[in-house]
Amino acid sequence: MTSLQDLMIRAQQGDPEAQYQLALKYDKGDETPQDLRAAFNFYLQAARQNHPSAQAALGDMFRRGE
């Protein structure tokens, strides 16, 4: 399992999978307090790099009005 700190480092380096995984953690409050703004930002970064799951998750956030 990848630690939250490792995900953060990889996400800041531009890794779309790490950005997506980090967004999931913030979205669900897994290993970190729930933070929908952070989740949105990490989903968006990954989605801009054509990460399909991040694009879908971002769409779900819009659909839910988050």
N, CA, C and O of each residue as an XYZ file, in Angstrom:
264
protein
N       0.848     -1.187      0.000
C       0.000      0.000      0.000
C       0.888      1.243      0.000
O       1.910      1.283      0.685
N       0.504      2.224     -0.747
C       1.260      3.463     -0.847
C       0.833      4.413      0.265
O      -0.359      4.598      0.512
N       1.801      5.006      0.926
C       1.484      5.933      2.007
C       0.948      7.246      1.437
O       1.184      7.596      0.280
N       0.236      7.940      2.275
C      -0.317      9.235      1.899
C       0.806     10.194      1.490
O       0.666     10.943      0.524
N       1.899     10.167      2.217
C       3.027     11.042      1.910
C       3.631     10.706      0.542
O       3.962     11.609     -0.226
N       3.777      9.416      0.238
C       4.297      9.010     -1.068
C       3.369      9.466     -2.191
O       3.828      9.952     -3.225
N       2.069      9.308     -1.984
C       1.102      9.764     -2.987
C       1.216     11.259     -3.212
O       1.165     11.724     -4.350
N       1.371     12.020     -2.124
C       1.472     13.466     -2.237
C       2.706     13.861     -3.061
O       2.629     14.740     -3.920
N       3.816     13.219     -2.797
C       5.045     13.530     -3.537
C       4.860     13.213     -5.022
O       5.181     14.032     -5.883
N       4.342     12.022     -5.312
C       4.135     11.641     -6.712
C       3.111     12.542     -7.397
O       3.274     12.895     -8.565
N       2.056     12.913     -6.670
C       1.030     13.791     -7.241
C       1.618     15.159     -7.571
O       1.313     15.727     -8.620
N       2.446     15.684     -6.698
C       3.066     16.988     -6.937
C       4.062     16.929     -8.091
O       4.355     17.950     -8.714
N       4.581     15.739     -8.374
C       5.486     15.556     -9.508
C       4.726     15.365    -10.816
O       5.332     15.255    -11.882
N       3.395     15.325    -10.731
C       2.570     15.251    -11.931
C       2.085     13.873    -12.320
O       1.601     13.693    -13.438
N       2.197     12.890    -11.436
C       1.749     11.525    -11.717
C       0.216     11.478    -11.647
O      -0.349     11.637    -10.565
N      -0.468     11.261    -12.786
C      -1.935     11.297    -12.773
C      -2.570     10.195    -11.931
O      -3.626     10.416    -11.337
N      -1.959      9.021    -11.863
C      -2.528      7.954    -11.031
C      -2.429      8.318     -9.556
O      -3.355      8.059     -8.787
N      -1.319      8.914     -9.160
C      -1.168      9.356     -7.771
C      -2.159     10.474     -7.463
O      -2.731     10.514     -6.374
N      -2.364     11.379     -8.414
C      -3.331     12.459     -8.218
C      -4.726     11.882     -8.030
O      -5.487     12.337     -7.175
N      -5.053     10.887     -8.827
C      -6.366     10.250     -8.719
C      -6.518      9.526     -7.382
O      -7.543      9.668     -6.715
N      -5.513      8.757     -6.992
C      -5.576      8.017     -5.730
C      -5.670      8.964     -4.541
O      -6.394      8.696     -3.582
N      -4.941     10.062     -4.605
C      -4.999     11.058     -3.536
C      -6.377     11.717     -3.494
O      -6.931     11.948     -2.419
N      -6.923     12.015     -4.669
C      -8.270     12.591     -4.731
C      -9.288     11.656     -4.090
O     -10.168     12.102     -3.354
N      -9.169     10.366     -4.368
C     -10.084      9.392     -3.764
C     -10.010      9.439     -2.242
O     -11.035      9.393     -1.561
N      -8.804      9.531     -1.720
C      -8.631      9.573     -0.269
C      -9.297     10.819      0.323
O      -9.971     10.734      1.350
N      -9.112     11.961     -0.317
C      -9.744     13.188      0.169
C     -11.260     13.131     -0.019
O     -12.011     13.619      0.825
N     -11.703     12.543     -1.113
C     -13.139     12.457     -1.403
C     -13.863     11.604     -0.355
O     -14.963     11.942      0.082
N     -13.238     10.507      0.035
C     -13.868      9.567      0.964
C     -13.456      9.759      2.422
O     -14.049      9.156      3.317
N     -12.442     10.598      2.668
C     -11.949     10.751      4.031
C     -11.187      9.523      4.484
O     -11.269      9.137      5.649
N     -10.448      8.908      3.580
C      -9.674      7.700      3.860
C      -8.228      8.078      4.178
O      -7.512      8.575      3.308
N      -7.802      7.851      5.395
C      -6.461      8.185      5.895
C      -6.238      9.689      6.053
O      -5.133     10.118      6.388
N      -7.250     10.471      5.822
C      -7.176     11.924      5.936
C      -8.595     12.456      6.139
O      -9.552     11.809      5.714
N      -8.752     13.605      6.770
C     -10.099     14.170      6.864
C     -10.674     14.430      5.468
O      -9.943     14.793      4.547
N     -11.962     14.246      5.323
C     -12.598     14.503      4.031
C     -12.417     15.971      3.662
O     -12.644     16.862      4.481
N     -12.008     16.208      2.425
C     -11.788     17.557      1.924
C     -12.168     17.558      0.448
O     -11.358     17.215     -0.413
N     -13.402     17.944      0.169
C     -13.903     17.888     -1.205
C     -13.189     18.869     -2.128
O     -13.062     18.611     -3.325
N     -12.731     19.974     -1.592
C     -11.983     20.934     -2.416
C     -10.656     20.322     -2.876
O     -10.288     20.443     -4.044
N      -9.948     19.675     -1.970
C      -8.690     19.007     -2.330
C      -8.972     17.862     -3.303
O      -8.233     17.669     -4.269
N     -10.039     17.105     -3.047
C     -10.404     16.011     -3.948
C     -10.649     16.551     -5.350
O     -10.137     16.002     -6.326
N     -11.427     17.620     -5.457
C     -11.716     18.216     -6.747
C     -10.429     18.635     -7.459
O     -10.251     18.356     -8.645
N      -9.540     19.299     -6.734
C      -8.303     19.777     -7.352
C      -7.438     18.633     -7.869
O      -6.877     18.726     -8.960
N      -7.326     17.553     -7.094
C      -6.522     16.419     -7.550
C      -7.213     15.655     -8.677
O      -6.547     15.200     -9.607
N      -8.536     15.508     -8.610
C      -9.256     14.899     -9.742
C      -9.019     15.724    -11.002
O      -8.758     15.173    -12.071
N      -9.112     17.047    -10.873
C      -8.948     17.928    -12.027
C      -7.553     17.795    -12.634
O      -7.414     17.730    -13.856
N      -6.528     17.755    -11.799
C      -5.167     17.609    -12.308
C      -5.016     16.303    -13.094
O      -4.426     16.284    -14.174
N      -5.549     15.225    -12.546
C      -5.461     13.932    -13.226
C      -6.316     13.919    -14.493
O      -5.898     13.388    -15.521
N      -7.507     14.502    -14.420
C      -8.406     14.531    -15.571
C      -7.789     15.296    -16.730
O      -7.965     14.916    -17.887
N      -7.073     16.359    -16.434
C      -6.414     17.144    -17.483
C      -5.323     16.351    -18.196
O      -4.876     16.719    -19.282
N      -4.897     15.244    -17.558
C      -3.904     14.366    -18.170
C      -4.567     13.112    -18.746
O      -3.919     12.086    -18.952
N      -5.858     13.221    -18.998
C      -6.643     12.170    -19.638
C      -6.756     10.894    -18.809
O      -6.777      9.793    -19.357
N      -6.828     11.044    -17.493
C      -7.049      9.884    -16.621
C      -8.557      9.633    -16.611
O      -9.305     10.428    -16.040
N      -9.020      8.541    -17.232
C     -10.469      8.345    -17.394
C     -11.246      8.231    -16.087
O     -12.359      8.750    -15.990
N     -10.690      7.571    -15.089
C     -11.414      7.450    -13.821
C     -11.530      8.796    -13.120
O     -12.542      9.084    -12.481
N     -10.493      9.620    -13.241
C     -10.542     10.966    -12.656
C     -11.580     11.815    -13.388
O     -12.302     12.595    -12.767
N     -11.651     11.658    -14.707
C     -12.651     12.402    -15.468
C     -14.056     12.008    -15.037
O     -14.930     12.863    -14.893
N     -14.269     10.722    -14.833
C     -15.586     10.246    -14.390
C     -15.896     10.744    -12.987
O     -17.018     11.173    -12.716
N     -14.920     10.692    -12.095
C     -15.137     11.141    -10.713
C     -15.431     12.639    -10.670
O     -16.268     13.097     -9.891
N     -14.747     13.380    -11.499
C     -14.979     14.824    -11.575
C     -16.402     15.094    -12.068
O     -17.093     15.967    -11.543
N     -16.827     14.348    -13.067
C     -18.201     14.476    -13.549
C     -19.213     14.148    -12.467
O     -20.245     14.810    -12.349
N     -18.916     13.123    -11.675
C     -19.812     12.765    -10.569
C     -19.900     13.894     -9.541
O     -20.973     14.172     -9.005
N     -18.764     14.541     -9.270
C     -18.785     15.657     -8.318
C     -19.671     16.784     -8.846
O     -20.444     17.374     -8.091
N     -19.562     17.081    -10.133
C     -20.414     18.123    -10.721
C     -21.873     17.722    -10.659
O     -22.735     18.538    -10.334
N     -22.151     16.461    -10.971
C     -23.529     15.974    -10.968
C     -24.136     16.078     -9.565
O     -25.314     16.402     -9.415
N     -23.317     15.798     -8.531
C     -23.800     15.873     -7.156
C     -23.824     17.308     -6.630
O     -24.334     17.562     -5.539
N     -23.277     18.241     -7.402
C     -23.260     19.638     -6.978
C     -22.205     19.940     -5.944
O     -22.368     20.850     -5.131
N     -21.119     19.182     -5.966
C     -20.054     19.379     -4.981
C     -18.960     20.257     -5.541
O     -17.978     20.533     -4.854
